[in-house]
Amino acid sequence: MTLQDERVQEDRPPRAPAAPGASGWFRAFWRWHFYASFLVVPILLVLSITGLIYLLRFQVEPMLNSDVMTVSQPADMDFTQPYSAQLAAVEKAYPDATITSMAEPRAENRSTVFSIVTADGEPRSVFVNPWGAEVLGDLNPDTTLSGYAVRIHANLMAGTFGDRLIEIAVCWSIVMALTGYYLFWRMRGNRKKRPRTLRANHGRIGAVVGIGLLLLLVSGLPWTGFWGERVQTLATDRSTSMWSTDPGALSDPASTLDESLPHSHAVPWAQGKGEVPRSSSDGHDGTNVANIDTAILVAEQQGLRHPMTVALPNTDDGVFSVIGYAFDAPSDEKTVHVGRYGGEVVSTYGYDDYPVLAKVVAQGIGLHEGRSLGLVSFWGALLMCLGVIASCVTGPLMWWRRRPSGSSGAPRGRLPIKASPLLLVALVALGLFLPLFGITLVLVLVLDQLVVRRIPALARYFNSA
């Protein structure tokens, strides 16, 4: 036997135990794990790579765009210019644009960032030196490295189709992770002492990564366009909402916070659909008393942390919506709406006002983005991305090395549903909880029964005989 034959033999799974029931479970789970990977692996590989880029955005982007993102403090100056002066500089440089928001510098050597929409409808991030209030330049936030990563991570840059495809892959990733743990547990029980192989390494990596992957998958579901929206609609139909019954806003809202801050990732998930109230000019003769600096000061007095992000009023009755810094602590999430005339607090809404479900999701998203526990969650998320990438590479390599000629190499086996009502109940429950999984599961089963198993060539290739 050649060395290559020995390596291939090592990467083949162990023989199933003699017990018929055990063999059926093992091979059935192996088969589902095998086929789920064909859809899951490409999507997970893309999501893990783009997630890694997004995780490192604060380190990577300033290096790629240092001419506009980084600044130096002048030797003869120990104070920055008011934000109103910096805003005026942007208005002068972009007279035909609509300025939507401002983000305070994240550090002393970083620029102030103003988000604008040009007359042609193009989003731009304008960078201003806070020490001298001069405009340094602008970038399209959608075409930076992290901008591309975010858009690919969200929907593969394919709109609704891409969003649905990712959601289906996420659902089947849960199946793949669970079946993978079953296979790992069974193979450990039957494994003889042998050298490390690609299959063994794949199993070890999956065993470590699996729990974190399940956490990432579940915490990412609220962002999906189908499942997340349907759950919110279901809650709203019962006179409640993921964002609670009243996010502190007044009646007759001007917009939602998401609409006030387009192309922004500063809006907390639990506040995105929160209503933005209106300013009242009563007693002010229509003259503005407050400005962006007033809004920052008022928000600071309300307990918000720096650096803050401010959505600017875009109508005569608009408000300054100030979002506090909560990157490292979702429990600090809070938005204060400040009237543009009197500078009064029109309404506030924060983590303490969230219903229980929104609090859970907010904490989950913090873990998903590697920010809730400081460097611990950051390095954990980074290693998780690398682990998922490793799993997505070792799995296909393992299949490629042992694939037989003229066959997919899939194990033969069917889930013993008739002999296990509990399994049937679990599949139905998962299909109802994750509708896209349920729909695609039915399609796969119908295709297998009515097409694959009835055509001899397909049955042989997919080992369905």
N, C-alpha and C positions, 0 to 999 in steps of 0.2 A: 504493500500500500504506500502510495506517495505521500509526501508531506501535505500537499494540497488536499488529497483525499481525506487525510486525518483531520485537517482543519474543517473541511465541510462536514465530516461525520460528527465532529464536536459541536458544530453549530446547529445540528438537527435537534429537535426537542426530544426529550426522553420518551421512551415507550410509555403509552398510557397503561395504568394499572389494569389488572385482569378483570376487576369487577365491572360488569356491563354498565351499571348506573354511573360509576365514577368516570369511566372512559367516555361516556356520552357527554357528561358535563364538561370534562376537560377539553375534548375536541370541539364541542360546540362553542365554548367560550374562546378557544383559540381561533376558530374560524371567524367569529364576529370581531375579535380583536384584529385579525388579519385584514378583513375587508374594511373595517372602519378606518384603518390607517391610510387607505388609498385616498380618502377624502380629507382626513384629518391632518396628515403629515404636511402636505404643501401649505395649507392654511396656517397651521401652528408655526411652521417655519417662518412664514411671512410675519405673523403677529409677534413672534418672539424677537425677530430682528428689528422690526420697527419699534417694538416696545423698548428694546435696548437703546435705540437711538434717542427715543423720547426721554427715557430715564436720564440720559447723559446730556440732555439739551443745554443745561446751564453751564456745562463745561465745554461743550463742543462749539456751540454757536458763537460765543464771544471770541473764540480763536479764529473761526472762519470769517467773522465780520467785525474784527477789532476796530476798524476805522470808524464805525458808527456806534458800536455798543460799549466801548470802553473810553474813559476820559481820565484826565490827570488834574489834580487840584493845583491851581496856580499858587506859586510861592507866596504871593502877596494877598491872598484871599482866604478867609476862614469861614465864609458863609455862602450858601447857595442862593440863587435868585428865586423869588416867589414863583409858585406854579402859575399864577395869573400872568406873569411876565413871560414865562416859557410858552404858555398857551398863545399869547399875543404874537410871539415869534412864529409859531406854526401857522396861525391865521394869516400872517403877512406873507409867509413863504408859499402857502397853498390857499389862495383866496377863494378858489372855486370849490374847494373840498368841504365835506361835512366831517367835523371832528366828533368822534363818538365817545372816546374815553382817554384816560391818562393813567399810566402805571408808574408809581414812584420807583426810583432807582433801587435795585436789590442790594447794592453795596456802594461805598463811596467812590469807587472807580467805574461805576456803571452809569449809563445815560438814563434820562427820563424818556419814557416811551409813550407817544400819543398815537392812537389808532384813528385813521381817517378813511373816508370813502371818497374817491375822486369823482369828478363830474361824469366820468365814464363808468362809474360803478365798481371800480377796482379797489380792493382793500390795500392799504399801505400802513406800515408801521414807521412812524417818523421819530427819529432819535434826536434828542436835544441835550446839549451840554448843560447840566444844571448849574455850573459855576458861572458861565457867561451868558446863558440863555440863547446860544446860537444853535441853529439847526445844523446837524451834522450830516444828514442824509436820510434816506428811507429805503425800506425793503418791502417786498410783497410777502406777508407772513405765510402765504400758502405755498410759496416756491423756495423757501429755505429748506435745508436738510431736514430739520425737525418738522417743518410744515408738511413736507411730502410724507414723512413718517406718520404723522398724525392722520392725514387723509387716507393713507393706505391702511393704517391700523383700524380706521373707523369703518370703511366700506370698500376697500381695495380700489378706491377712486372709480368705482363703478355704480354709484348711486344706490338705489333701492335693491337692485340685483345683488350687488356686492355685499350690502348689509345683510340680506337674507342668507347669502352663501356663508358668510362668517357665522351667523347665528346657527345655521345647520351644523357647521363644523364644530362649533362650541358644544352643541348638544351631543354630537357623536364622540367628541373628545371625552366627555364624562363617561360614556359607555366604554371607550377604549381604556381609560384610566382604571375603571373598576374591574374590567375583565383582565387587564394587565396585572393587577394585584392578585387576582385569583390564580392566574397562571404562575406568577412568581412564588406564591405560597405553595402551590402544588409541586412545582419543579424543585423547590428547596427540600421538600419532603422526600423526593425520589432521587435526589442528586447524589452521585458517588463522588468521592474526592477526585478532582481533576484540575488541570491547569485552567487559568483564566481564558475564556473564549469571548468572541464578539457577542454571542448570545448571552453569556453570563454577565458581561459588562453592561449590555443593554438592560437586562433585568435589574441589576444593581442601581443603575442610573434612574430607571423608572421608579424603583421603590423609594428612592430619596426624593425625586422630583414630583412624584404623583400627588402627594398631599398638597404641596404648594400649587401644583397645576390645577387641582380641583378648586382650591381657594381662588386662584386667578380667574378661572372659568365662571364660577358662581358670582364673584364680585363684578365681573364684566358684563353679566347678563342685563343689569338695569340700563346699560347704554344701548342695547339692541333696539332696532326700530320696530320689531314685531312684538316680542315677549314683553319688553319694558313698557311699551305704549299700552298694550292690552291690560297689563296688571294695573297700570295707573287708571285706565278707563274704568276697569271693574271697581276699583276703590272709589272713584268719583261718583259712579252710579249709585253708590250706597251712602251718599251724603258725606263722604269723607274724601281724603286724597292723600297720596304719598307726601304731599307738601302741606298737609293739614288743611283744616277748613278755612282758615283765614291767616295768610302769611303776614299779618300786620299792616296790610295795605288798605287804602280807602276804597270806597266803591267807585265805579266808573274809571277803571284803570286806563292809563295811556298805552301800556304795553306790558310784556313780561320782561324779566331781567335778561333772559336769553336774547330777546329782540333788541334790547338796549345795548348789548355788548356782542355784536356779531364778530365772528372770527376770534373770540376770546376764550381762553381756557381758565380764566380767573373765577368764573361763576361757579359756586358750589352746586353739586348735582341736585341737592334737595331744595335749592332756591331758584333753579332755572325757570320754572314755570310760575314763580311767585309774581304777583301783580305789582306793577310799579305805580305808585300813587301820583297825584297831581299837586302842583303848587297853587296856593291861593294868593292873589294879589290884593286881597282886602286889607285896607289900611296902609297900603304902600304906594298908591297912586301909579301903579304899573312900573315903578322904578325898581331896579335890582339893588338890593342891599348886600346880598351874599355873593361870593364868587367861589372859585374852586379852593382857594386857601381857607375860606370860611368853612366849607364843607369838610375839609381835612381836619380842621381844629375841632369842629363839633363832633365828628366821628371819633376823634381821639378821646374827647371827654366822655363819650359813650363806651369807652373801653376797647375800641378796635386797635389792632396791632399794625405797626408799620412793617413793610411797605404796603400801602393801600392802593387799590384800584378804584377809579372814579368814573362812573358812567355819566357823561355830561347831558344836561337837558337839551333836547332837540326841538322842543316846542315852547311856546310862550308860557304854558302851564306845566312844563316839565320840572323834574327835580334832579338834584345831585344824588346819585345812588352810590354810596361809598361801601366797598367790600373790604373787610379787614383781612389781614394776612393770617391764614390758617393752614399753610402748606404742611407744617409738621404736626398739626394738632386739629383734626376735624372738629373736635369739641369746641374750638374757638371760632368756628364759622359764624359770621354775623354781618348783616348788611344794614346800614342806616341810610334812610332817605331824608335828605335835607332840602327844605324849601329854597327856591332860588331867589325869593324876594326878601323874606325876613330871616333866613338862615336858621329857622326852627326845625326841630326834629318832627318830620311828618309821620314817620312810622319806622319801626325796627323789626327785624326778623332774624333769628339766629338758631343755633343748635338747640338751645334750651326750649325753643318753641316747636321743634320738630316732633311729629308723632314717632312712636317707637320704631316703626318700619324705616322711616327716613334716617333715623339715627344709626340703625344697623347698616343700612346701605352706605351712608356717609363714611362710617368707619371702614367698611369693606373696600370702598374705592380708595381710601387713604392707603390701605395695605396694597391694593392692586397697583397703585402708582409708586409704591416704594417710598412713602413719605411720612407715614403715621408715627413711626418710632425712630425718627432720625436716621443716623447712619446704620443702625441695625436693620431697619426695613429697606434702606437703600441698597446695602450690600446683599441682603437677602433676595431682593428683586433682581439684582444684577446676576447673582449666581443662579437664580431660577431661570432667567432667560437663557443663560449659557447651558444649563442643564437640559432645557427643552430642546434647544438647538442640537445638543449632543444626541438626545433620544431620536430626534427627527432624522439624524444622519445615520446612526448605528442601526436603526430598524430597517430601512431600505437596503443598506449594505449587507445586512444579515440575510435578507431575502435574496438579494442578487447573487450572493455566493452559493446558496444552496438551491436556487430555482431549478426545477427539472425542465427538460426540453419538451415543448409542446403543451405545457400546463402552467397554470398560475401558481402551483405549489401550495394551494390552500388545503388545509386539513379537511377531511370529511367529517361531517357531524351536524346534527340538528339539536336545537335546544329542546330538552325533554319537557315541553310545556304540558303535555297531557298527563305526565307523571308527577308534575309539580305545579299545582294550582297557585302556590305562593309566587312562583316565578311569573306566571301569567298576570296575577294581580299587580306585581311590581312593574311589569312592562306597560300595562294599561295605565297605571298611576303616573309613571314617568312620561308616557305619551300625552296624557291629559295636562300634566304640569308644564311640559315643554311641547307645545302643539307642533312645531316644525319637526321635532324628532318623531312624534307620533305619525305625522303624515309621511315622512320619508321612510320610516320603518315599514309602514303598510305597503308603500310602493316597492320597497326592496323585497318584501315577502311575496307580493303578487308577481313581480318580475321573476323571482326565483322559481315559483311554482308553475307559472303559466308559460314561461319562455325558456329559462335556462335548463330546467330539468326535462323539458319535452323535446329539446333539440340535442341529439346525441353529441354533436361536435362541441357545443357549449357545455353540456354536462361533463364531458371528459376534461375540457380545459379548466372548468371551475371545480372539478372534483365533486360534482353534485350527484353522481350516480348513486 
